[in-house]
């Protein structure tokens, strides 16, 4: 059974609304963590479009999305929280 391939499955590229859905799921996890700190995250449609553009790769699909969220949202937000610029409420 080792190295046995029964069939090849070809995946179609994700549509923009599918990528947006995956992005919302990933952002939902971040929003849950922020809620524990009494913080709220809202993205403008333009910011969402930019995040999708940098987080989606036609070859790798939505795999880079989590890294893009971390690089462009989580890390800068963490720096702002640690600096005291964002407070609960």
Secondary structure, 3 states (H helix, E strand, C coil): CCCCCCCCCCCCCCCHHHHHHHHHHHHHHHHHHHHHCCCCCCCCHHHHHHHHHHHCECCCECHHHHHHHHHHHHHHHHHHHHHCCCCCC
